[in-house]
Structures are given as structure tokens and as C-alpha cells.
């Protein structure tokens, strides 16, 4: 049986290979905002690529990444000049608020129930400094991305141990 932590860490490494920084145009939106904020919280930070990029570009303030996935944070923690926290925004507390909270990529769409969304919004408000900002994104349903989630659109990436990995997505239940 494969240990869950190992599987999670392996999948985190595949995520970075599947979505390399060079193909993440959303970061071009977030980076100027991060660079101009003294303290930043990245909710759903994944493997920490965005905050690591900000630090490499000279951000000298407080950078904190929050993610519920152990494997993602294990990869993020390779950088020790950023604070990495395991958890979720609704249950994690900090002594000081943040000037900017960001939530990139697909993280926001993980909040699905109305009560979860209300609790999340309240937590964001509580964690923002006066005048602070929350920047997030989610999929545009009009783009109908799921129509391209088919086996014939598989993607090949180099795995963390140098192996070739094919990633296939497909719809397993119909929806509208």
C-alpha cells in the first residue's frame, strides 16, 4: 500500500510539472500586487511557487503560504524564507493581519457550499488589515473548459524522478 503522504508529495511534484510557472499567466496579475504589499497571505498556496517568485524578485516583507495539503507544503518548505502553514483560512489564526490575501488558480472553486463561502468570507475579512485587499480568481463557466477534459487531450510531463507521466482528464458524471 502506498503511504498517503508519499502519494500526496508525488502528486504535488506532478502539479508543478503540469502547471509550470512559465505557463501561469495569472501570476503576472498577482505579482505586482504582492510586491507592493508589506504582508501577504497566499491561501491555497500549493507548492509555493508564487511566493517563492515574489521573494526571488526582492519582496522583503512578510510572506505566508497556507494550504491544507501536506504534500504541497512539503515542497513549498524547501524555501525557508517564507512562512508555510498547514490548514485552512476558516480555522487558522494569526497574531497579525495581512495587507493582501490572494487565492490563485483553482483554489477558490474548492469552496462550494453557501455556509463554507460565508465562513471563508468572514475569515478573509478578519485577517485583512484596515485597507487590505483580497484578490482571487475562479474558472469562467462560459469558457466551458470541461469540454476539453478528454483522454485524447492528455498531457505528458516529466515526473519528479525523471519518469514520463501522462495526465489524462475526463468527465465521469455529466453536468450542466
matplotlib code that plots the C-alpha trace (Angstrom):
import matplotlib.pyplot as plt

x = [0.0, 1.3, 1.7, -0.8, 1.9, 4.2, 1.3, 0.4, 4.0, 4.4, 1.2, 2.4, 5.5, 3.4, 1.3, 4.3, 5.4, 1.9, 1.5, 5.0, 5.5, 6.3, 2.7, 1.0, -0.1, -2.3, 0.9, 1.5, -1.6, -0.8, 3.0, 2.8, 0.1, 2.2, 5.4, 3.6, 2.1, 4.1, 2.4, 0.8, -1.1, -1.5, -4.5, -4.2, -0.5, 0.1, 3.9, 4.6, 5.8, 4.1, 5.5, 8.9, 8.9, 8.0, 10.9, 13.3, 12.2, 13.1, 10.0, 11.3, 8.1, 6.1, 5.1, 2.9, 1.5, -1.5, -2.5, -4.5, -2.3, 0.7, 2.5, 2.1, 3.6, 6.4, 7.6, 6.9, 9.0, 12.2, 12.2, 12.7, 12.4, 8.6, 6.2, 4.3, 1.2, -0.8, -4.5, -7.4, -8.4, -11.6, -9.7, -6.2, -5.4, -2.5, -1.4, -1.2, -3.5, -2.3, -2.3, -3.1, -4.7, -4.5, -6.1, -4.9, -5.8, -8.4, -8.3, -11.5, -13.6, -13.0, -15.4, -18.7, -21.4, -23.0, -22.1, -18.5, -18.4, -19.8, -17.3, -14.5, -15.5, -15.7, -12.3, -10.9, -12.4, -11.0, -7.5, -7.2, -5.6, -7.5, -7.5, -6.3, -7.3, -8.4, -7.6, -8.9, -10.0, -12.1, -12.9, -15.1, -18.0, -18.6, -15.2, -16.6, -13.1, -14.6, -15.4, -11.6, -11.2, -11.0, -8.5, -7.4, -6.2, -3.7, -0.6, 2.8, 5.2, 8.5, 7.8, 9.8, 12.1, 12.7, 10.0, 7.5, 4.0, 0.8, -2.0, -5.5, -8.6, -12.2, -15.7, -17.0, -20.5, -22.5, -23.4, -24.5]
y = [0.0, 3.5, 5.8, 8.8, 11.4, 10.0, 9.9, 13.5, 14.7, 12.9, 14.5, 17.9, 17.4, 16.4, 19.5, 21.7, 19.9, 20.1, 23.8, 25.3, 29.0, 29.8, 28.9, 30.6, 34.0, 34.6, 35.3, 38.3, 39.8, 38.9, 39.6, 43.5, 43.4, 41.2, 43.2, 46.4, 44.8, 44.6, 41.4, 38.8, 35.6, 33.1, 30.9, 27.6, 28.3, 24.8, 24.2, 27.9, 28.9, 32.3, 33.4, 32.0, 34.1, 37.2, 36.6, 36.0, 39.3, 41.1, 41.2, 41.9, 41.8, 39.1, 36.3, 33.4, 30.5, 28.5, 25.1, 22.1, 19.6, 18.1, 17.2, 20.6, 22.2, 19.7, 21.0, 24.6, 24.3, 23.8, 27.7, 28.7, 32.4, 32.2, 31.2, 27.9, 26.9, 23.7, 24.4, 26.4, 30.0, 29.4, 27.6, 29.1, 32.2, 34.7, 37.3, 40.0, 40.7, 40.9, 43.8, 41.4, 38.0, 36.1, 33.0, 31.9, 29.2, 26.7, 27.2, 29.3, 26.8, 24.3, 26.4, 25.0, 25.2, 28.5, 28.1, 27.4, 30.5, 32.7, 31.4, 31.9, 35.5, 36.2, 34.8, 36.9, 40.0, 39.2, 38.5, 41.7, 44.8, 48.0, 49.0, 45.5, 43.7, 40.2, 39.1, 35.8, 34.0, 31.1, 29.4, 31.2, 28.8, 30.5, 29.1, 25.5, 24.1, 20.8, 20.2, 19.7, 17.3, 14.2, 11.4, 12.5, 15.7, 14.0, 15.9, 14.3, 15.7, 14.7, 13.3, 14.2, 11.2, 11.8, 9.4, 10.2, 10.7, 11.0, 13.0, 12.3, 14.1, 13.0, 13.7, 10.8, 12.3, 14.6, 18.1, 21.4]
z = [0.0, -0.9, 2.0, 1.6, 2.4, -0.3, -2.8, -2.0, -2.3, -5.6, -6.9, -5.7, -7.8, -10.8, -10.3, -10.7, -13.8, -15.3, -14.5, -14.7, -13.7, -17.4, -18.3, -15.3, -16.8, -13.7, -11.7, -13.9, -12.3, -8.7, -8.6, -8.8, -6.0, -3.9, -4.4, -3.3, -0.1, 3.1, 4.3, 2.0, 2.7, -0.2, 0.5, -1.2, -1.9, -3.2, -3.7, -3.0, -6.5, -6.4, -3.0, -3.9, -7.1, -5.1, -2.7, -5.6, -7.1, -3.9, -1.6, 1.8, 3.8, 5.4, 3.0, 4.3, 2.3, 3.6, 2.2, 3.5, 1.6, 3.4, 0.2, -1.4, 1.7, 1.9, -1.5, -0.5, 2.6, 0.6, 0.8, 4.4, 3.9, 3.6, 6.4, 5.4, 7.4, 7.1, 7.4, 6.0, 6.5, 8.4, 11.3, 11.2, 13.2, 13.1, 15.6, 12.8, 9.8, 6.2, 3.7, 0.9, 0.7, -2.6, -3.8, -7.3, -9.8, -8.8, -5.1, -4.8, -6.5, -3.7, -1.6, -2.8, 0.0, 0.9, 4.6, 3.6, 1.5, 4.3, 6.8, 4.3, 3.6, 7.3, 7.8, 4.9, 6.4, 9.9, 8.5, 6.4, 7.8, 7.5, 3.8, 2.9, -0.2, -1.3, -4.8, -6.2, -9.3, -10.4, -13.6, -16.1, -16.8, -20.2, -21.3, -20.9, -20.1, -19.2, -22.9, -23.4, -20.4, -22.6, -22.8, -26.3, -24.8, -22.4, -21.3, -20.9, -18.2, -16.7, -13.2, -10.1, -10.6, -14.3, -15.5, -18.2, -16.9, -18.9, -17.3, -18.6, -17.6, -18.3, -17.1, -15.0, -14.4, -16.7, -15.5, -16.9]

ax = plt.figure().add_subplot(projection="3d")
ax.plot(x, y, z, "-o")
ax.set_aspect("equal")
plt.show()
